Amino acid sequence: ARLKSRAGFFVAAMLIASVIGMWSLLQRDTRPILDRVLAQGELIVATRRTPATVYAGANGLDGFEHALTQRFAETLGVEVSYVYPKTVEALFDAVARGTVHMAAAGLTVTPAREQFARFTEPYQFVTERVVYRRGSKRPKTLDDIGAGDLHVVRGSSHDETLRQLKAERHPKLEWERHPDNASEGLLAAVDQGDIRLTVAYSNTTALNQRIFRHTATAFELGDPRPIAWAFSTNTDPSLLQAANPFLVSLETSGELQRLRAQFFGHTERLNFVDVRDFWRQVRDRLPTLKPLFEQAAAETGIDWRLLAAIGYQESHWRKDAVSPTGVRGIMMLTQATANQVAVEDRN
């Protein structure tokens, strides 16, 4: 009797699910996706929290992909909402199922991905780099990599590249796959010596070398790859057709180049020695000065971090600094400026 009861319950549940599914199908919005976005007044974007995409800035969300998608939304006259899937697979699944309208996450265009996603025209090109810890043995080719040495994000384009290279030229190549959606965690592990090698894009490695200062590039894997936005193949291409001319206009106007310079142009300005010295002073000098920068911020309305950055650029936070022209102190005051603001001791 219990078995019959359970069977009846199961059949009833399936019938209810079928009715709900048919009802959902009948109620499905058949308008072009662009029209639905405009009517909804919201563009839902899947992305990742990384320095190269979207991150928490001093005044809210910031980042290269954030800047691009905000400008795109403005041209549509809608707001942007961001979704942060936990894995690369989940990100593309959200695009395919239509729970998001698009993905803007620093995604490279690959043959495998083009089978289940539509991509815009590329707006950036990057290379894949094998990254090792500075001071350890540097591999020169993939044949120098032993089992257990190489680690990448599962489902990433790096994972796809390694599978292709293994099939074509390196049959003994092995690597570990990690369920994450960004390379930063693996770069940190290389920096700390927990793993030997990883693969990351050129823009990601450049941005993170300011933080993970022991990481370095061993060699590159192939030619530059295009980065683009991804859209579902299960919907009409109307939103994609709006995105392409937007990106082209951004390139034509020079705005895209300006944004690249803003978010990535500074990455080559600090070498290994500069980064090492900076973090040493963050540890040794900044803690004493931080309350003074915060006090100055409260008085002037200027972010304390900007004041601290100016102070580091001027003097490396040395209160007794003196230039050949006679300017002095942490902020390198001239005598005239000191007189103007009634500072008697520039040190």
N, C-alpha and C positions, 0 to 999 in steps of 0.2 A: 504493500500500500504506500509505504514511504517512497519507494522507487517510482511508482506511478505519479505520486504527488510531485516529486522533484522533476519528473519528465514533463508533466503538465505545466509546471512553473517555468521550465526552460522554454517550452514551445510558446507560452504566452509572452515571455520576455522577448523572444525573437520576433514575434508578431508586432509587438509594440515598437521595437527598434526599427522594423521594416516600415511601419506606418510613419514614424518620426522621420526616417530617412526620405521617404517619398514626399512627405510634407515639406521637408527642407529643400528638396529638389524643386518642388513647385514654387517655393517662396524665394528661390535663389535670384539674386539681382543679375539680370542679363545685360545691364548697361555696360558700355566700355569702361574699363577700369579707370581711365582718366576722368570720366564723368563721375564715377563713384567717389574718387578722391576729392574732386572739386565740391561735390554735394556734401561730403562728410566734413570738409574743411580741415582734413588732417592727412598727412603723409606719414605712414608708418614704415620706419626704416630699421632693418636688422643691421647691427654693426658690432664692433668689438671695442672693449676698453683697452686701448694701447696708445703709446705716445705718437704713433703714426696714423691713428684713426680718430678716436674720440676719447677725451680724458677730462677730468675735473680741473679746470683752470682757476685762476684767482677770482674770476667773476662769473663762475658757472661753467657749463660745458664748453669745451674748446677742442681744437684739433683740425687737421686738414680735411678729413671727411665731414666733420661737423660744419666747417665753413662752406664746403661745396653744397651739402644738402640743404643748409639754411638758405643759401642763395637760390637754389633750385625751387625750394618751397615758396620763396618770395615771388618768383616769376609766375607761379601757379596761384598765388594768393591764398595759401593754406599754411597751417602750422605743422611742425615736425614732432613726431613722437619716436623715441628710440627704444628698440628691443635688443637685449644682449643675450643671445643664445650661448649655452655653455660650451658647445663643441662646434667644429666646422660642419659636421654632418647635420646638426640641429639647425644651424644657420641656413643651409641650403634647403633643408626640409621645410622650414618656415616660409621660404620663398616659394617652393613648389606647391605647398598646401594653400597659399594665399592668406596666411595669418599675418603676413607683412606685405607691403606693396613693392618693396625692393630691398636689396642689400647693398650697402656702401661700407665696405669693411677692408679696403686694401686688397681686394681679391684679384689674383692673376687669372687671365683667361687661358684655359688649358683645353685640349681636345676632349678629355673626359668630362669636364664641367660643361662644355658646350652641348653635350648630349641631353642635359636636363635643366639648362638655364639659358636665357638670352642675355647677351652682354651689349653694353653701349660701346661707342668708340672709345679707345683707351685715352686716359688723361695723364698717365704716368708710366714710366718704364723702370723696372728694377732687375737686378741680377740676384741669383741665389748664391749664397756664400757658405762654405763649410767653415765653421767657427771653432777655434780651439782656445785654450788658456795660455796666455803669454807666459813664457818660461818653460812650458812643457814641450815635449817633442812634437814638432809640426809635421803633419802629414802633407805630402806633396801631391798625391793622387788618391783616388778612391781605393786603389789596390793596397795602400798603406794602412787602411782602416780594418781593424780586427773586430771579431764578434763582441758585441756588448759595448763598443766604443761610441757608436753614432746613435743619436736620439732625435726624433722629430715628432711633430704634432700629427696625430692620426687623422687621416682624411685631408691633410693639407696638400697644397700643390708640391711641397717638398717630398711628401710621401709618394705622390704620383711620379715625380721626376726620378726618384731613386728606383722605383719599380721599373720604369722605362730603361734606365741605365743598366740595371741588373739583367734585364732581358736581352739587351743589345750587346753589352760589352763587358759586364762585370758580374759573371754568374755567382761568384763567391761573396758578393757584397751582402752584408746583413745589417739591420738596424732595429732599434727599439721604437715602438709607437706609443705615444702618450695621449690620453683622452683629454685634450684641452683645445682652446681655440686661438691661442696666441703663442708666439715664440719666446716671449719675454721670460717666462718661467724657466725655460730650458737654457736661455742665455745666462740667467742668474745662477743656475746650477753649474754651468761651465765656469763662470766667474769664481764661484766658491770652491771649485775643484771636485764637486760631487759627481759630475759626469765628464767625459773627455771631450766629446764633440757634439755639435748640433748643426742644423742648417737654418739660415735666416736670410731674409731679403736685405739688399744693400742699404735701403733707407732705414730699416729696423736696426741693423747693426750700428749704423752711424749714429742714430739717435741715442741708442742705449750704451754706447761706449763712454758717454759722460758719466754713466752710473756704474756700469759693469766694466770698470777700467782695466781689468785683466784679460778681457776678451780681445781676440784679434782674428783677422781673416787668414785662413790657411790657403784656400784657393777658391775659384768660382766654378759653378756648374753651368756651363753653356752660355748661350746668348741672353741678352735682356728680354724680359717677359712683360707683356702689357698688363696694366691694371685697369679695371673697368667696374661699373655698377652691374649688378645682376638682377634680372627680372624673371618671372615665372613663364614657362612655356605653356602653362595650362590656362592662361588668360590671353586676351587680345593684346597686341603690341602698342596700344595707344599711349601708355605712359612711357614706354621706351622711346617711342617716336617723338615725345615731347622732350625727353632727356637728351637725346643726341644733338639737336640743334642748340640746346642750352649750353652743352659742353663745348661745342664748336665756337659759339659766340664768346664764351669765356676765354678760349684760347686766342681767338682773333683779336679781342680787345686788350690782351696782355694781362688780364686779371688772373688767369690761371697761373701764369709764370710768376706773378707777384705772390700768389698764395704758396706756390712751391718754395719760393725764396724765403717767405715768412716762416714756414714750418720746417723746412729742411736745409735752407741755405747756410745756416750757422754751424752745421755739424762738423765741418772740417777745420773750424777755427782753433780748436783746442787739440793739441797732440797729447800723447800719453803722459809726458812730463807735466804739461799744463793741468790736465785733469787730476793727476796724482797730487800736485801742489794745492789745487783748489780744495779737494776733499780733506786734505790735511789741515787747511786753515778753517774749514767748516767745523772740524773737530776741535781745534785748539784755540781759535780766536773768536769765532762767531758767538759762542754761548755767552761770553762776557759782554759783547756789544749788542746782542739782540734786544735787550730791554731798552737801550738807548735809541735804536732804530724804531722800535715800536712807539716810544714816546714821541719821536719826531714825526712819525706817521699820524699819531693822534693830533698833533699840533698843525700839521700841514695838509692832511687829507690824502697824502701820497702813500701808496702801498709800501709797507716796511721792507718788503722783499726787493722792490725797485731801488729804494734808498740803499739797501745793503749791497745790491749788485753794482750800483754806481761807486760805492765805497770800495768794493773789491777791485773794480776796474781802475780806480784812481790810485790806491795805495796797498792793495792786498791786505786791507784792514790793519795797517800799521799806523799807530797814532803818532809816531815820531818820524814818519816819512817826510823827506824833503826832496824836491825836484831840483834840477840844475838851474831852473828859472826862479827858485825861491818860494814856490807854493808849498804849503805844509799841511800835515795832518791826514786823518782818515779820508776826508773829502777833498783834500788838496786845495785849500782855500788860498786865494791871493790875499795880499795885505789889504788891497782896496776893498775886496768883498768882506773881509773880516771887519774892517772899519765900518762898512755900510750896515752890517747886521750886529754891530756892537760885540764882536767876539774878541776878547783881549788875548787869549792864549789859543792859537791855532792847533796846538798839540793836545 
